[in-house]
Amino acid sequence: MFEEPAWAEEAPAVPDPRPVPLRPRPPAASHTKGSKRRRLLATLRALEAAALPRQPPNLPGSDSEEEEVVERKRRHPKKALRASASPEGEKKRKKKCQNWGPPGSDSEAEEAARNRCHEGALRGRDSANKETGKRKHQKRAPADPAQHLGSVAQTGPKAWNSSAANDPTKPSPETPSSEPPRTLSRKQWRNRQKNKRRQKNKFRPPQPPDQPPEPAPAPTQETEAPPAAGPDGPGARAEALRARMAQRLDGARFRYLNEQLYSQPSHAAQRLFQEDPEAFLLYHRGFQSQVRKWPLQPVDRIARDLRQRPASLVVADFGCGDCRLASSIRNPVHCFDLASLDPRVTVCDMAQVPLEDASVDVAVFCLSLMGTNIRDFLEEANRVLKPGGLLKVAEVSSRFEDVRTFLGAVAKLGFKVISKDLTNSHFFLFDFQKTGPPRVGPKAQLAGLKLQPCLYKRR
């Protein structure tokens, strides 16, 4: 066979251009990593088991856990979401802790990072447990409903002390506690304020809305005075109804009498009051209630004018009523009316008064030109007045359609106008002086003396 030459053994070796493959890791390293991970997981489980509080197992039929979770989600949806997602977050944190650092490294930095991760997981679990305990404490209610109502009705530090003494779960005031007293929800606070107002207004008698509130009486007067009857009692309601019906009946009768006085002659009105003496009292009371609303009463204005004249003048008051004019001046006064409310009144028809001719100095008609025979009243005043005597007339302003026509008709009956006052919104005042007998015959028509009736509407 052939033999290699000697120069072939001494030739240098040519390097191989292909890359040298890397050696695979020995299996011992992966085995070491898995054992360390298992030991770390076992340690974490042991620490979590030691940190969790031991709670008695719930009964199969109890649904307190579900109710607590629902109530917590309703009040604090964000916290409930974090608490419900705590197991998933814990798993993620564990996985992150296991994958911390490069594989196979057991340095001190890796151990410190794992410890921090483990402490964060335990801290989150403790905060969730504290939140659950607080919700349970707030949700727990006293067994006795009466005790609960009493605690709600009380306020201030005494209520907190009594509730803390009755509830064994709350810490006593002697033991130092950093937690404040139990806070109330908005609904509980409103109920407490409502109970306060009820207790405060329980014994206060109700008052009508049109009267101002009266100050509370002294305690001694409260104990001595008997309690007032309630306004809602059957007796009080019957009395109020009776008074209201009587007032309506009086108002209706007053309107009827007023219409009769303006729509018939004076002798018919006198006969009406003679047959029913109480009718005049009722009419006068209703008339005064209407005139009292005026800013100024005409009888006071006439009395002020007469007080400026000599006290020796004789006055005749036609339609005197309650003799207010005679009580306001010093002059001698003859009082005439259809019925008597005072001993000084002479009951008669004002068209025929029991006086002699030319016997008085002043004749007064204050809101008394009523009936359909006003001309007879003014002719009777002309008869009893002295020559140059004074006639004073005060009448409701709404009765005059034309004041000039009225003054012209009065002038034909033997008078002339001295002064007139039309500034008042409720009544007009006129002063006439007697010039002589009437200048027209009894059959002459005087249209200016027909005044409008003063009728009151139902209110």
C-alpha positions as CSV (number, residue, x, y, z in Angstrom):
1,M,0.0,0.0,0.0
2,F,0.8,3.7,-0.1
3,E,2.6,5.5,2.8
4,E,2.2,9.1,3.8
5,P,5.0,11.3,3.0
6,A,7.1,12.9,5.7
7,W,6.2,16.5,4.8
8,A,2.4,15.8,5.4
9,E,2.9,15.1,9.1
10,E,4.7,18.4,9.6
11,A,2.1,20.6,7.8
12,P,0.2,23.1,10.1
13,A,-3.5,22.5,11.0
14,V,-6.1,24.8,9.2
15,P,-8.7,26.3,11.5
16,D,-12.4,25.4,11.0
17,P,-14.5,28.4,10.0
18,R,-17.8,27.1,11.6
19,P,-18.8,28.5,15.1
20,V,-18.2,26.2,18.1
21,P,-21.6,25.3,19.6
22,L,-22.3,26.5,23.2
23,R,-22.5,23.9,25.9
24,P,-25.9,23.4,27.4
25,R,-26.5,24.2,31.1
26,P,-26.2,21.3,33.4
27,P,-29.5,20.1,34.8
28,A,-28.3,20.6,38.4
29,A,-28.8,24.4,38.1
30,S,-32.6,24.1,37.1
31,H,-33.1,21.6,39.8
32,T,-31.6,24.0,42.3
33,K,-33.9,26.9,41.1
34,G,-37.1,24.8,41.4
35,S,-36.3,23.7,44.9
36,K,-35.7,27.3,46.0
37,R,-38.9,28.4,44.5
38,R,-40.9,25.7,46.3
39,R,-39.3,26.5,49.6
40,L,-40.1,30.2,49.1
41,L,-43.8,29.4,48.3
42,A,-44.0,27.2,51.4
43,T,-42.6,30.0,53.6
44,L,-45.1,32.5,52.1
45,R,-48.0,30.2,52.8
46,A,-46.9,29.7,56.3
47,L,-46.6,33.4,57.0
48,E,-50.0,34.1,55.4
49,A,-51.6,31.4,57.5
50,A,-50.1,32.9,60.7
51,A,-51.1,36.4,59.8
52,L,-54.8,35.6,59.0
53,P,-57.2,35.8,62.1
54,R,-59.0,32.7,62.9
55,Q,-62.8,33.2,62.4
56,P,-65.5,30.7,63.2
57,P,-67.0,29.1,60.1
58,N,-70.3,30.6,59.0
59,L,-73.4,28.5,59.1
60,P,-74.7,27.2,55.8
61,G,-77.9,29.2,56.0
62,S,-76.3,32.5,57.1
63,D,-76.0,35.2,54.4
64,S,-74.2,37.8,56.5
65,E,-71.1,37.6,54.4
66,E,-73.0,38.3,51.2
67,E,-75.0,41.2,52.8
68,E,-71.8,42.8,54.0
69,V,-70.2,42.5,50.6
70,V,-73.3,44.0,48.9
71,E,-73.6,46.9,51.4
72,R,-69.8,47.7,51.1
73,K,-70.1,47.7,47.3
74,R,-73.1,50.0,47.4
75,R,-71.5,52.6,49.7
76,H,-67.9,52.4,48.5
77,P,-67.7,50.9,45.0
78,K,-64.0,51.6,44.6
79,K,-62.9,50.0,47.8
80,A,-65.2,47.1,47.3
81,L,-63.7,46.5,43.8
82,R,-60.2,46.6,45.3
83,A,-61.2,44.2,48.1
84,S,-62.9,41.8,45.7
85,A,-59.9,41.8,43.4
86,S,-57.4,41.2,46.3
87,P,-56.9,37.4,45.6
88,E,-56.1,38.1,41.9
89,G,-53.8,40.9,42.8
90,E,-52.1,38.8,45.4
91,K,-51.4,36.0,42.8
92,K,-49.9,38.6,40.5
93,R,-47.7,39.9,43.2
94,K,-46.5,36.4,44.1
95,K,-45.7,35.7,40.4
96,K,-43.9,39.0,40.2
97,C,-41.9,38.1,43.3
98,Q,-41.0,34.7,41.9
99,N,-39.8,36.1,38.6
100,W,-37.8,38.9,40.2
101,G,-34.3,39.1,38.9
102,P,-32.4,36.9,36.4
103,P,-33.0,33.2,36.6
104,G,-30.6,31.3,38.9
105,S,-29.4,34.5,40.8
106,D,-29.6,34.2,44.7
107,S,-28.1,37.6,45.5
108,E,-29.0,39.8,48.5
109,A,-30.8,42.3,46.3
110,E,-33.2,39.6,45.1
111,E,-33.9,38.5,48.7
112,A,-34.6,42.1,49.8
113,A,-37.0,42.7,46.8
114,R,-38.9,39.4,47.6
115,N,-39.2,40.5,51.3
116,R,-40.6,43.9,50.2
117,C,-43.1,42.2,47.9
118,H,-44.2,39.8,50.7
119,E,-44.6,42.7,53.2
120,G,-46.8,44.6,50.7
121,A,-49.0,41.6,50.2
122,L,-49.5,41.1,54.0
123,R,-50.2,44.9,54.4
124,G,-52.9,44.8,51.8
125,R,-54.5,41.7,53.4
126,D,-54.5,43.5,56.8
127,S,-56.1,46.7,55.5
128,A,-58.8,44.6,53.8
129,N,-59.5,42.8,57.1
130,K,-59.7,46.1,59.0
131,E,-62.2,47.5,56.5
132,T,-64.4,44.4,56.8
133,G,-64.3,44.6,60.6
134,K,-65.3,48.3,60.5
135,R,-68.3,47.5,58.2
136,K,-69.4,44.7,60.5
137,H,-69.2,47.0,63.5
138,Q,-71.3,49.7,61.8
139,K,-73.8,47.2,60.6
140,R,-74.4,45.5,63.9
141,A,-77.6,46.8,65.5
142,P,-78.8,46.5,69.1
143,A,-81.2,43.6,69.9
144,D,-83.7,45.8,71.8
145,P,-85.6,48.2,69.5
146,A,-86.7,50.4,72.4
147,Q,-83.0,50.8,73.4
148,H,-82.2,51.8,69.8
149,L,-84.9,54.4,69.7
150,G,-83.7,55.8,73.1
151,S,-80.2,56.1,71.8
152,V,-81.3,57.9,68.7
153,A,-83.5,60.3,70.7
154,Q,-80.5,61.3,73.0
155,T,-77.8,63.6,71.9
156,G,-74.5,65.0,73.1
157,P,-71.8,63.3,75.2
158,K,-74.3,61.6,77.5
159,A,-75.8,59.6,74.6
160,W,-72.3,58.4,73.6
161,N,-71.5,57.4,77.1
162,S,-74.7,55.5,77.7
163,S,-74.5,53.7,74.3
164,A,-70.9,52.7,75.0
165,A,-71.8,51.4,78.5
166,N,-74.7,49.3,77.1
167,D,-72.8,47.9,74.1
168,P,-70.1,45.4,75.2
169,T,-68.4,45.4,71.7
170,K,-67.5,49.1,72.0
171,P,-64.3,50.0,73.9
172,S,-64.8,51.6,77.3
173,P,-63.8,55.3,77.8
174,E,-61.1,54.2,80.2
175,T,-59.2,52.2,77.6
176,P,-57.3,54.6,75.2
177,S,-58.7,54.4,71.7
178,S,-57.7,56.5,68.7
179,E,-61.0,55.8,66.8
180,P,-63.7,58.5,67.0
181,P,-67.3,57.7,68.0
182,R,-69.5,56.0,65.4
183,T,-70.5,58.4,62.6
184,L,-74.2,58.7,61.5
185,S,-75.4,58.4,58.0
186,R,-77.4,61.2,56.4
187,K,-80.7,59.4,56.9
188,Q,-79.9,58.7,60.6
189,W,-78.9,62.3,61.2
190,R,-82.2,63.5,59.7
191,N,-84.2,61.1,61.8
192,R,-82.4,62.3,64.9
193,Q,-83.2,66.0,64.1
194,K,-86.8,65.1,63.4
195,N,-87.1,63.4,66.8
196,K,-85.6,66.5,68.5
197,R,-88.2,68.7,66.9
198,R,-91.0,66.3,67.9
199,Q,-89.9,66.2,71.5
200,K,-89.5,70.0,71.6
201,N,-93.0,70.7,70.1
202,K,-94.8,67.9,71.8
203,F,-96.4,69.9,74.6
204,R,-96.6,73.3,72.8
205,P,-100.3,74.3,72.0
206,P,-100.8,75.1,68.3
207,Q,-101.6,78.7,67.4
208,P,-103.6,80.1,64.5
209,P,-101.4,81.5,61.6
210,D,-102.8,85.1,61.8
211,Q,-101.6,85.6,65.4
212,P,-97.9,86.1,66.4
213,P,-96.3,83.4,68.5
214,E,-96.7,83.9,72.2
215,P,-93.7,83.6,74.6
216,A,-93.6,80.4,76.6
217,P,-95.0,80.9,80.2
218,A,-93.0,80.3,83.3
219,P,-92.8,76.7,84.7
220,T,-94.8,77.7,87.8
221,Q,-97.6,79.1,85.7
222,E,-97.6,75.9,83.6
223,T,-98.0,73.7,86.6
224,E,-100.8,75.9,88.1
225,A,-102.9,76.5,85.0
226,P,-105.0,73.7,83.6
227,P,-104.2,72.5,80.1
228,A,-106.1,74.3,77.4
229,A,-108.6,72.3,75.3
230,G,-107.3,71.3,71.9
231,P,-108.6,73.4,69.0
232,D,-109.5,70.3,67.1
233,G,-111.9,68.9,69.7
234,P,-115.6,68.4,68.7
235,G,-116.7,71.2,71.1
236,A,-114.3,73.7,69.7
237,R,-115.2,72.9,66.2
238,A,-118.9,73.2,66.9
239,E,-118.4,76.5,68.6
240,A,-116.4,77.9,65.7
241,L,-119.0,76.7,63.2
242,R,-121.8,78.3,65.3
243,A,-119.9,81.6,65.5
244,R,-119.2,81.6,61.8
245,M,-122.9,80.8,60.9
246,A,-124.1,83.6,63.3
247,Q,-121.7,86.1,61.7
248,R,-123.0,85.1,58.2
249,L,-126.6,85.4,59.4
250,D,-126.0,88.9,60.9
251,G,-124.3,90.0,57.7
252,A,-127.2,88.8,55.6
253,R,-129.7,90.6,57.9
254,F,-127.7,93.8,57.8
255,R,-127.7,93.8,54.0
256,Y,-131.4,93.2,54.0
257,L,-132.2,96.0,56.4
258,N,-129.8,98.4,54.6
259,E,-131.6,97.7,51.3
260,Q,-135.0,98.3,52.9
261,L,-133.9,101.7,54.4
262,Y,-132.8,103.0,51.0
263,S,-135.7,101.6,49.0
264,Q,-138.7,102.8,51.0
265,P,-139.9,106.0,52.7
266,S,-139.0,106.9,56.3
267,H,-142.4,106.1,57.8
268,A,-142.1,102.5,56.5
269,A,-138.7,102.1,57.9
270,Q,-140.0,103.4,61.3
271,R,-142.7,100.8,61.2
272,L,-140.1,98.0,60.5
273,F,-138.1,98.9,63.5
274,Q,-141.1,99.2,65.7
275,E,-142.1,95.6,64.8
276,D,-138.6,94.3,65.4
277,P,-136.7,96.3,68.0
278,E,-133.6,94.1,67.7
279,A,-133.3,94.8,64.0
280,F,-132.2,98.4,64.6
281,L,-129.4,97.2,67.0
282,L,-128.3,94.7,64.5
283,Y,-128.2,97.3,61.7
284,H,-126.4,99.9,63.8
285,R,-123.7,97.3,64.8
286,G,-123.2,96.3,61.1
287,F,-123.1,100.0,60.0
288,Q,-120.5,100.9,62.6
289,S,-118.3,97.9,61.6
290,Q,-118.3,99.3,58.0
291,V,-117.6,102.9,59.0
292,R,-114.8,101.9,61.4
293,K,-112.7,101.0,58.4
294,W,-112.7,104.5,57.1
295,P,-109.6,106.7,57.7
296,L,-111.8,109.5,59.2
297,Q,-115.4,109.4,60.4
298,P,-117.6,112.3,59.3
299,V,-119.2,112.7,62.7
300,D,-115.7,113.6,64.2
301,R,-115.2,116.2,61.5
302,I,-118.6,117.8,62.2
303,A,-117.9,117.8,65.9
304,R,-114.5,119.5,65.4
305,D,-116.2,122.3,63.3
306,L,-118.9,122.8,66.0
307,R,-116.4,123.1,68.8
308,Q,-115.0,126.2,67.1
309,R,-118.4,127.9,67.3
310,P,-120.2,129.2,70.4
311,A,-121.4,126.6,72.8
312,S,-124.8,128.4,73.1
313,L,-125.9,127.3,69.6
314,V,-128.7,124.8,69.7
315,V,-128.1,121.7,67.5
316,A,-130.6,119.3,66.0
317,D,-129.1,115.9,65.0
318,F,-131.2,114.1,62.4
319,G,-130.4,110.4,62.5
320,C,-128.2,110.5,65.6
321,G,-127.6,106.8,66.1
322,D,-125.8,106.3,69.4
323,C,-125.6,110.1,70.1
324,R,-121.9,110.4,69.4
325,L,-122.2,114.0,68.3
326,A,-124.0,115.0,71.5
327,S,-121.3,113.4,73.6
328,S,-118.5,115.2,71.7
329,I,-119.6,118.9,71.9
330,R,-120.9,121.2,74.7
331,N,-123.8,122.5,72.8
332,P,-127.4,121.5,73.6
333,V,-128.4,118.8,71.1
334,H,-131.8,117.4,70.1
335,C,-131.3,113.8,69.0
336,F,-133.8,112.1,66.6
337,D,-133.8,108.7,65.1
338,L,-136.1,105.8,64.0
339,A,-135.2,103.7,67.2
340,S,-133.5,104.4,70.5
341,L,-130.0,103.3,71.5
342,D,-129.6,106.0,74.1
343,P,-132.0,107.7,76.6
344,R,-131.3,111.1,74.9
345,V,-132.8,109.9,71.6
346,T,-136.3,111.0,70.5
347,V,-137.9,108.2,68.4
348,C,-139.7,109.8,65.5
349,D,-139.9,110.1,61.7
350,M,-137.3,112.6,60.7
351,A,-139.7,114.1,58.2
352,Q,-141.8,115.2,61.3
353,V,-139.8,116.1,64.3
354,P,-141.4,117.4,67.5
355,L,-139.7,120.9,67.4
356,E,-141.2,124.4,66.9
357,D,-140.5,126.5,63.9
358,A,-137.2,128.5,63.9
359,S,-136.0,126.9,67.2
360,V,-132.5,125.6,66.4
361,D,-129.3,127.1,65.1
362,V,-127.6,124.1,63.5
363,A,-129.2,121.1,61.7
364,V,-127.0,118.0,61.0
365,F,-127.5,115.1,58.6
366,C,-124.6,112.8,59.1
367,L,-125.0,109.8,56.8
368,S,-128.7,109.9,57.4
369,L,-130.2,111.1,54.0
370,M,-131.8,107.6,53.6
371,G,-135.1,106.6,52.0
372,T,-137.0,107.9,49.1
373,N,-138.2,111.1,50.7
374,I,-135.0,113.1,51.1
375,R,-136.9,116.3,50.1
376,D,-139.1,115.9,53.2
377,F,-136.0,115.8,55.5
378,L,-134.5,119.0,54.0
379,E,-137.9,120.9,54.2
380,E,-138.3,119.8,57.8
381,A,-134.8,121.2,58.5
382,N,-135.7,124.5,56.8
383,R,-138.7,124.7,59.1
384,V,-136.9,124.2,62.4
385,L,-133.9,126.4,61.5
386,K,-133.7,130.0,62.5
387,P,-133.1,132.5,59.7
388,G,-129.4,132.3,58.8
389,G,-129.2,129.0,60.5
390,L,-126.5,126.4,59.4
391,L,-127.3,123.1,57.7
392,K,-124.4,120.5,57.7
393,V,-124.6,117.4,55.4
394,A,-122.2,114.5,55.2
395,E,-122.9,111.7,52.8
396,V,-121.1,108.8,51.1
397,S,-119.3,110.0,48.0
398,S,-120.5,107.1,45.8
399,R,-124.1,108.2,46.1
400,F,-123.6,111.4,44.1
401,E,-123.9,111.2,40.3
402,D,-123.7,115.0,39.8
403,V,-122.7,117.2,42.8
404,R,-123.7,120.4,41.0
405,T,-127.2,119.1,40.3
406,F,-127.6,118.2,44.0
407,L,-126.4,121.6,45.2
408,G,-128.9,123.3,42.8
409,A,-131.8,121.3,44.1
410,V,-130.9,122.1,47.7
411,A,-130.7,125.8,46.8
412,K,-134.3,125.7,45.6
413,L,-135.4,124.5,49.1
414,G,-134.2,127.8,50.7
415,F,-130.5,127.3,51.2
416,K,-127.2,128.6,49.7
417,V,-123.9,126.8,49.7
418,I,-121.2,128.2,52.1
419,S,-118.5,125.5,51.7
420,K,-118.0,122.1,50.3
421,D,-115.2,119.5,50.8
422,L,-114.9,116.8,48.1
423,T,-111.3,115.8,48.9
424,N,-112.2,112.8,51.1
425,S,-112.4,109.4,49.3
426,H,-115.3,108.1,51.3
427,F,-117.6,111.0,52.0
428,F,-118.4,114.6,51.0
429,L,-119.1,117.5,53.4
430,F,-121.4,120.4,52.6
431,D,-122.3,123.5,54.6
432,F,-125.5,125.4,53.7
433,Q,-127.1,128.6,55.2
434,K,-130.8,129.2,55.4
435,T,-131.9,132.0,53.1
436,G,-135.7,131.6,53.5
437,P,-138.6,129.3,52.9
438,P,-138.5,126.9,49.9
439,R,-138.8,128.6,46.5
440,V,-140.7,125.8,44.8
441,G,-144.1,124.2,45.5
442,P,-144.6,120.8,47.1
443,K,-145.5,119.3,43.7
444,A,-142.4,120.4,41.9
445,Q,-139.9,117.7,40.9
446,L,-136.3,118.0,42.0
447,A,-134.2,115.4,40.2
448,G,-131.0,116.4,41.9
449,L,-132.2,115.0,45.2
450,K,-132.4,111.4,44.0
451,L,-129.2,109.9,45.3
452,Q,-127.9,106.4,44.6
453,P,-128.6,103.8,47.4
454,C,-125.5,102.7,49.3
455,L,-125.8,98.9,49.1
456,Y,-123.2,96.5,50.5
457,K,-122.1,93.5,48.6
458,R,-121.7,90.0,50.1
459,R,-118.1,89.3,51.0
